[in-house]
Amino acid sequence: MSHIKIQCAGCKKVHQIDAKEIDFEQVDSDERQMGVEITYEGNIEIQCDCGKTIEVSHLFWEYPEGVENHQETNVDGGIVVENTL
């Protein structure tokens, strides 16, 4: 199953987020040469046992439509240690 593992910047505990836990929504689209490029974004917040809050934002782009061609994961309060999305 697709997931992201995030390590807390405070206590170093590793948290796993499964893809099904993230609600993605379309945030942008652009007409390009081979059709529409669509941008999706999903955000999730993790409350670590140490009290720190970890905010994760995952974006991916479909181009041409239906084909994922790029992705990006941004984390505040931790670091990505594994990403299989």
Backbone as a chain_set.jsonl record, in Angstrom:
{"seq": "MSHIKIQCAGCKKVHQIDAKEIDFEQVDSDERQMGVEITYEGNIEIQCDCGKTIEVSHLFWEYPEGVENHQETNVDGGIVVENTL", "coords": {"N": [[0.834, -1.189, 0.0], [0.425, 2.26, -0.684], [2.211, 4.838, 0.959], [3.413, 7.401, 3.268], [6.201, 7.967, 5.279], [6.927, 9.798, 8.1], [9.248, 11.515, 10.081], [9.252, 12.797, 13.295], [10.358, 16.037, 14.142], [10.921, 16.711, 16.711], [10.968, 14.466, 18.706], [11.834, 12.355, 17.156], [10.257, 10.173, 16.531], [8.761, 7.925, 14.22], [6.107, 8.283, 11.997], [3.521, 6.73, 10.141], [1.662, 7.435, 7.264], [-1.017, 6.371, 5.528], [-2.04, 6.285, 2.104], [-4.821, 6.294, 1.772], [-5.692, 7.741, 3.936], [-5.458, 10.384, 3.337], [-7.228, 13.059, 2.07], [-7.643, 14.046, -1.109], [-7.908, 16.898, -3.223], [-8.809, 18.613, -6.2], [-6.864, 21.335, -7.117], [-5.969, 23.003, -9.092], [-5.846, 23.607, -12.641], [-4.561, 23.434, -15.94], [-4.587, 24.191, -19.365], [-2.748, 22.419, -21.698], [-0.346, 21.367, -24.187], [-0.847, 18.568, -24.709], [-3.367, 18.281, -23.671], [-5.265, 18.644, -20.629], [-3.566, 19.658, -17.673], [-3.714, 18.621, -14.418], [-3.737, 19.617, -11.039], [-3.504, 18.193, -7.85], [-4.102, 18.327, -4.338], [-3.415, 17.235, -1.05], [-3.846, 17.387, 2.443], [-2.691, 16.755, 5.745], [-2.686, 16.518, 9.292], [-0.628, 15.63, 11.976], [-0.617, 14.682, 15.314], [1.94, 14.343, 17.363], [3.177, 12.026, 19.859], [4.897, 13.374, 21.541], [3.868, 15.849, 21.713], [4.281, 17.684, 19.709], [3.108, 19.165, 16.642], [2.729, 17.942, 13.413], [2.652, 18.93, 10.151], [1.558, 17.92, 7.014], [1.733, 18.197, 3.541], [0.755, 17.023, 0.466], [1.276, 17.052, -2.95], [0.254, 16.293, -6.276], [0.593, 15.938, -9.812], [-1.296, 15.472, -12.751], [-0.619, 14.714, -16.001], [-0.47, 13.833, -19.305], [-4.056, 14.086, -18.672], [-5.055, 11.755, -16.234], [-2.638, 10.478, -16.01], [-0.112, 10.292, -13.743], [2.475, 12.577, -13.369], [4.254, 13.979, -11.791], [5.221, 14.645, -8.385], [5.086, 16.041, -5.058], [6.106, 16.448, -1.722], [5.576, 18.227, 1.197], [6.668, 19.083, 4.431], [6.074, 20.273, 7.673], [7.543, 20.457, 10.717], [8.711, 17.999, 10.791], [10.429, 15.346, 8.968], [10.491, 13.722, 5.765], [10.924, 10.284, 5.61], [10.392, 8.102, 4.099], [8.695, 7.584, 1.048], [6.144, 6.321, -0.726], [4.057, 7.035, -2.291]], "CA": [[0.0, 0.0, 0.0], [1.151, 3.524, -0.761], [2.275, 5.544, 2.232], [4.509, 8.315, 3.558], [6.685, 7.885, 6.655], [7.41, 11.097, 8.546], [9.918, 11.487, 11.38], [9.034, 14.0, 14.09], [11.559, 16.843, 14.361], [11.164, 16.811, 18.143], [11.364, 13.238, 19.404], [12.336, 11.418, 16.137], [9.333, 9.073, 16.296], [8.332, 7.827, 12.831], [4.667, 8.092, 11.798], [3.166, 6.311, 8.791], [0.391, 7.918, 6.758], [-1.442, 5.617, 4.351], [-2.646, 7.14, 1.079], [-6.276, 6.378, 1.97], [-5.958, 8.687, 5.021], [-5.344, 11.747, 2.818], [-8.284, 13.467, 1.147], [-7.095, 14.908, -2.152], [-8.86, 17.682, -4.005], [-8.225, 19.324, -7.327], [-6.614, 22.721, -6.74], [-5.61, 23.803, -10.258], [-5.766, 22.919, -13.934], [-4.057, 24.272, -17.019], [-4.624, 23.588, -20.7], [-1.407, 22.313, -22.262], [-0.261, 20.819, -25.538], [-1.47, 17.241, -24.796], [-4.603, 18.281, -22.896], [-5.308, 19.351, -19.348], [-2.726, 19.26, -16.541], [-4.508, 18.821, -13.199], [-2.99, 19.582, -9.784], [-4.257, 17.737, -6.683], [-3.416, 18.542, -3.069], [-3.982, 16.63, 0.15], [-3.179, 17.84, 3.666], [-3.015, 16.016, 6.96], [-1.97, 16.981, 10.472], [-0.347, 14.549, 12.922], [-0.258, 15.113, 16.665], [2.907, 13.371, 17.865], [3.1, 11.713, 21.292], [5.704, 14.341, 22.293], [3.134, 17.109, 21.764], [4.506, 18.48, 18.498], [2.195, 18.997, 15.525], [3.417, 17.772, 12.132], [1.744, 19.228, 9.051], [2.025, 17.304, 5.773], [1.01, 18.571, 2.332], [1.232, 16.235, -0.673], [0.725, 17.484, -4.227], [0.665, 15.556, -7.466], [0.113, 16.49, -11.071], [-1.644, 14.552, -13.83], [-0.463, 15.271, -17.356], [-1.842, 14.208, -19.635], [-5.063, 13.709, -17.686], [-5.084, 10.333, -15.916], [-1.272, 9.968, -15.868], [0.647, 11.076, -12.774], [3.801, 12.841, -13.906], [5.124, 14.636, -10.812], [4.662, 14.755, -7.04], [5.893, 16.819, -4.122], [5.637, 16.351, -0.343], [6.123, 19.262, 2.071], [6.417, 18.757, 5.835], [6.452, 21.245, 8.69], [7.603, 19.785, 12.018], [9.301, 16.682, 10.625], [11.057, 15.093, 7.667], [10.054, 12.511, 5.065], [11.945, 9.237, 5.611], [10.012, 7.164, 3.038], [7.512, 8.042, 0.33], [5.788, 5.382, -1.795], [2.824, 7.5, -2.935]], "C": [[0.872, 1.242, 0.0], [1.084, 4.264, 0.575], [3.422, 6.551, 2.236], [4.893, 8.065, 5.015], [7.36, 9.208, 6.981], [8.055, 10.936, 9.917], [9.727, 12.827, 12.07], [10.359, 14.726, 14.32], [11.909, 16.932, 15.843], [11.736, 15.548, 18.751], [11.893, 12.144, 18.477], [11.449, 10.195, 15.919], [8.881, 9.099, 14.833], [6.842, 7.496, 12.777], [4.428, 7.674, 10.354], [1.778, 6.815, 8.443], [0.079, 7.114, 5.507], [-2.175, 6.547, 3.393], [-4.139, 7.326, 1.303], [-6.657, 7.347, 3.097], [-5.96, 10.142, 4.547], [-6.468, 12.007, 1.829], [-7.693, 14.462, 0.152], [-8.216, 15.659, -2.839], [-8.11, 18.387, -5.122], [-8.075, 20.785, -6.948], [-6.255, 23.613, -7.927], [-5.696, 22.943, -11.507], [-5.327, 23.925, -14.982], [-4.165, 23.505, -18.323], [-3.202, 23.603, -21.248], [-1.485, 21.624, -23.613], [-0.98, 19.477, -25.693], [-2.752, 17.148, -23.978], [-4.435, 19.021, -21.584], [-4.286, 18.761, -18.37], [-3.514, 19.609, -15.283], [-3.609, 18.674, -11.976], [-3.931, 19.18, -8.651], [-3.421, 17.985, -5.435], [-4.179, 17.857, -1.948], [-3.17, 17.061, 1.354], [-3.626, 16.994, 4.841], [-2.14, 16.552, 8.092], [-1.831, 15.809, 11.436], [0.006, 15.175, 14.261], [0.658, 14.033, 17.239], [2.726, 13.18, 19.373], [3.867, 12.728, 22.149], [5.028, 15.709, 22.38], [3.313, 17.999, 20.545], [3.448, 18.163, 17.444], [3.013, 18.941, 14.24], [2.381, 17.99, 11.044], [2.351, 18.708, 7.754], [1.115, 17.746, 4.629], [1.608, 17.777, 1.175], [0.504, 16.714, -1.922], [1.143, 16.497, -5.304], [-0.049, 16.124, -8.674], [-0.177, 15.366, -12.047], [-1.448, 15.287, -15.149], [0.191, 14.232, -18.244], [-2.817, 13.66, -18.596], [-5.097, 12.199, -17.503], [-3.709, 9.718, -15.713], [-0.512, 10.863, -14.886], [2.049, 11.301, -13.321], [4.747, 13.526, -12.93], [4.42, 14.645, -9.463], [5.633, 15.503, -6.144], [5.266, 16.676, -2.739], [6.351, 17.405, 0.488], [5.712, 18.953, 3.505], [6.905, 19.894, 6.723], [6.407, 20.523, 10.031], [8.195, 18.383, 11.951], [9.963, 16.556, 9.276], [10.493, 13.799, 7.088], [11.207, 11.503, 5.124], [11.65, 8.144, 4.58], [8.739, 7.673, 2.387], [7.242, 7.081, -0.827], [4.468, 5.772, -2.466], [3.03, 7.608, -4.423]], "O": [[1.936, 1.264, 0.618], [0.041, 4.308, 1.229], [4.276, 6.56, 1.348], [4.026, 7.962, 5.883], [8.236, 9.678, 6.256], [7.488, 10.304, 10.808], [10.01, 13.875, 11.49], [11.364, 14.099, 14.656], [13.057, 17.198, 16.196], [12.859, 15.55, 19.256], [12.356, 11.109, 18.956], [11.837, 9.275, 15.2], [8.646, 10.169, 14.273], [6.377, 6.558, 13.424], [5.062, 8.205, 9.441], [0.833, 6.652, 9.214], [0.828, 7.167, 4.532], [-2.849, 7.484, 3.82], [-4.67, 8.407, 1.049], [-7.821, 7.735, 3.205], [-6.41, 11.031, 5.27], [-6.64, 11.262, 0.864], [-7.297, 15.569, 0.517], [-9.319, 15.143, -3.018], [-6.929, 18.71, -4.996], [-9.036, 21.415, -6.507], [-6.235, 24.837, -7.797], [-5.629, 21.716, -11.443], [-5.673, 25.105, -14.923], [-3.87, 22.311, -18.379], [-2.536, 24.638, -21.268], [-2.572, 21.336, -24.113], [-1.656, 19.259, -26.699], [-3.181, 16.048, -23.627], [-3.585, 19.901, -21.444], [-4.152, 17.543, -18.248], [-3.932, 20.753, -15.102], [-2.821, 17.733, -11.881], [-5.014, 19.744, -8.503], [-2.195, 17.873, -5.462], [-5.408, 17.889, -1.895], [-1.941, 17.096, 1.297], [-4.779, 16.573, 4.925], [-1.006, 16.98, 7.874], [-2.793, 15.083, 11.686], [0.829, 16.089, 14.333], [0.203, 12.936, 17.562], [2.198, 14.049, 20.067], [3.548, 12.929, 23.321], [5.538, 16.618, 23.034], [2.573, 18.967, 20.368], [2.955, 17.038, 17.363], [3.879, 19.784, 14.005], [1.351, 17.316, 11.015], [3.5, 19.006, 7.428], [-0.11, 17.679, 4.732], [2.812, 17.842, 0.926], [-0.725, 16.777, -1.952], [2.237, 15.935, -5.259], [-1.131, 16.704, -8.578], [0.6, 14.419, -12.162], [-2.036, 16.343, -15.382], [1.304, 13.792, -17.958], [-2.436, 12.861, -17.74], [-5.16, 11.447, -18.476], [-3.604, 8.566, -15.291], [-0.292, 12.044, -15.156], [2.737, 10.351, -13.694], [5.938, 13.642, -13.219], [3.191, 14.652, -9.391], [6.828, 15.59, -6.423], [4.047, 16.769, -2.591], [7.58, 17.474, 0.491], [4.561, 18.607, 3.771], [8.008, 20.41, 6.545], [5.354, 20.031, 10.437], [8.183, 17.656, 12.945], [10.056, 17.526, 8.524], [10.076, 12.902, 7.821], [12.332, 11.821, 4.737], [12.53, 7.359, 4.226], [7.82, 8.133, 3.065], [8.008, 7.028, -1.79], [3.835, 4.949, -3.127], [2.109, 7.984, -5.148]]}, "num_chains": 1, "name": "protein.A"}
